């Protein structure tokens, strides 16, 4: 019986998740966003602007989210030195993304409730400082989006931070619109209306992020992998007569993993089968880490496993 413990460059232990490559950019983004949050919150409290306060709340989730992302990447990288954690702590990146999603939903609900309670109240909100903060906030968010754009394609963790900043950038646009209306039309309800709009915008994006994170934590096969097709492709390798116990899951962003049993006929050499299977999984399905068990046709015992 032969075993293959991963592709030539596919050992999970000791590797870094996709998010680790963008740690420096996340650090810069964290400092910039945190500094602006403090300033924005102070101005929001002074002016009484709900739109600005809701945007500051979103900026707070950006700050916390970026902090969680950095912490997850740092801890996951250090955990690679502990041999007891055979998969490291890469799942912390996914847990951080899920925490970000829940935080976004909580802030959105708070903003919605506060905005609804304030509709109809006679609140005097000065437009000029709100406009200045809206413009500065938009510039800050656009700069951070440029920093995180590349990483958002590779890492769920970075994508969570990216989505938060994107939402906040659109929130800043809403703040600018509210300020312009206040300055030109003196229509006070616009401040609460924009607050509601920002809250509504945050919810569906947070739900999608939570769905993606829960998919990974539930060890569901990656969306881009058709498990039936993968099993059939493995079964088509010369010498393979049966494929069973196939499992495919995602450890963290950019790190898909697979296991399976390949039953081979008669005197079939195992090494060529392993090499072909490994090449197939990497080239066609992007799975660089696979543990494959090759079994002779007369092997028994696997059917005794009850789960």
LOLUMMAR-877007 format. One record per residue (C-alpha): residue in three letters; y negated, z negated, x negated. Coordinates in steps of 0.5 Angstrom, whole numbers, plus 500, padded with zeros to 3 digits. Layout:
ALAYZX
...
This chain:
UNK500500500
UNK493502497
UNK486499499
UNK479502497
UNK474497497
UNK468502498
UNK465508495
UNK463509488
UNK456506489
UNK458502495
UNK459495494
UNK455491499
UNK455485495
UNK449485490
UNK445491493
UNK439490497
UNK437492504
UNK432497505
UNK427493507
UNK427490500
UNK424496497
UNK418495500
UNK417488499
UNK410489495
UNK407493501
UNK409488505
UNK406482501
UNK399486501
UNK400487508
UNK401480510
UNK395478506
UNK390483509
UNK393481516
UNK392474515
UNK385474513
UNK383478518
UNK386474524
UNK382468522
UNK376472522
UNK378475529
UNK380469532
UNK373465530
UNK369471533
UNK373471539
UNK372463540
UNK365464539
UNK364470544
UNK369468549
UNK372475549
UNK379475552
UNK380482549
UNK378480542
UNK382474543
UNK388478546
UNK388482540
UNK387476535
UNK394474539
UNK397480537
UNK394480530
UNK397473529
UNK404476531
UNK403481526
UNK402475521
UNK408471523
UNK412477523
UNK410480516
UNK411473514
UNK418473517
UNK420480514
UNK418477507
UNK422471508
UNK428475510
UNK428480505
UNK427474499
UNK432470502
UNK437476503
UNK436478496
UNK437471493
UNK443470497
UNK447475493
UNK448470487
UNK452466492
UNK460469492
UNK461465498
UNK457469502
UNK461476501
UNK456480505
UNK450476503
UNK444474508
UNK442481509
UNK443480517
UNK437475516
UNK432482516
UNK435483523
UNK434476526
UNK427476523
UNK426483527
UNK429480533
UNK424474532
UNK418478532
UNK420482538
UNK421475542
UNK414473539
UNK411479542
UNK414478549
UNK411471549
UNK404473547
UNK404479551
UNK406474557
UNK400469555
UNK395474555
UNK397477562
UNK397471565
UNK390469562
UNK387476563
UNK389475571
UNK386468571
UNK380471569
UNK379477573
UNK373475578
UNK370470573
UNK363471571
UNK363471564
UNK358473559
UNK361477553
UNK356479548
UNK358487546
UNK355487539
UNK360482535
UNK366485539
UNK364492537
UNK364490530
UNK370486530
UNK374492534
UNK372497529
UNK373493523
UNK380491526
UNK382498527
UNK380500520
UNK385494517
UNK390496522
UNK390503520
UNK390501512
UNK396497513
UNK400502517
UNK399507512
UNK402502507
UNK408501512
UNK410508515
UNK415510509
UNK419503510
UNK419503517
UNK424509517
UNK429506513
UNK428498515
UNK429495522
UNK425489519
UNK419493516
UNK420497523
UNK418491527
UNK412489523
UNK410497523
UNK410497531
UNK407490531
UNK401493527
UNK401499531
UNK400496537
UNK395492534
UNK391498532
UNK391501539
UNK389494541
UNK383495537
UNK381501540
UNK382497547
UNK377492544
UNK372498542
UNK372501549
UNK371494552
UNK365493547
UNK362500549
UNK362499556
UNK359492555
UNK354494551
UNK352501556
UNK354498563
UNK354491562
UNK361491566
UNK364484565
UNK371485568
UNK372490563
UNK374485558
UNK379482562
UNK382489564
UNK383491557
UNK386484555
UNK391486561
UNK392493558
UNK394490551
UNK399485554
UNK402491558
UNK403495552
UNK406490547
UNK412489552
UNK416495552
UNK416496544
UNK418489544
UNK424490548
UNK426496544
UNK426492538
UNK430487541
UNK435492543
UNK436495537
UNK436488533
UNK442486538
UNK446492537
UNK446490530
UNK448483531
UNK453485536
UNK456489531
UNK456495536
UNK457502532
UNK451505529
UNK448510534
UNK448516530
UNK456515529
UNK461518534
UNK467513532
UNK472518536
UNK469524532
UNK470520525
UNK477518527
UNK479525528
UNK476527522
UNK480522518
UNK486524522
UNK485531519
UNK485529512
UNK491533509
UNK497528509
UNK494523514
UNK499523521
UNK495517524
UNK489513524
UNK488506527
UNK484500527
UNK477503526
UNK471499526
UNK464501524
UNK458497524
UNK451496521
UNK450490516
UNK443491516
UNK438497516
UNK440502512
UNK447499510
UNK453502515
UNK460499514
UNK467502516
UNK474499516
UNK480503518
UNK488504517
UNK490511515
UNK498512516
UNK500518511
UNK507522511
UNK513521506
UNK511522499
UNK503523500
UNK499521494
UNK495515496
UNK489517491
UNK487524494
UNK487521501
UNK482515499
UNK478520495
UNK477525501
UNK476519506
UNK471516502
UNK467523501
UNK468524508
UNK465518511
UNK459518506
UNK457526506
UNK458526514
UNK457519517
UNK452516511
UNK457511510
UNK457509503
UNK461502504
UNK468503507
UNK475499506
UNK481503508
UNK488501508
UNK493507507
UNK500505510
UNK506509509
UNK509512515
UNK515507516
UNK510501515
UNK510496520
UNK506490522
UNK499492524
UNK501492531
UNK502485531
UNK495483531
UNK493481538
UNK485483537
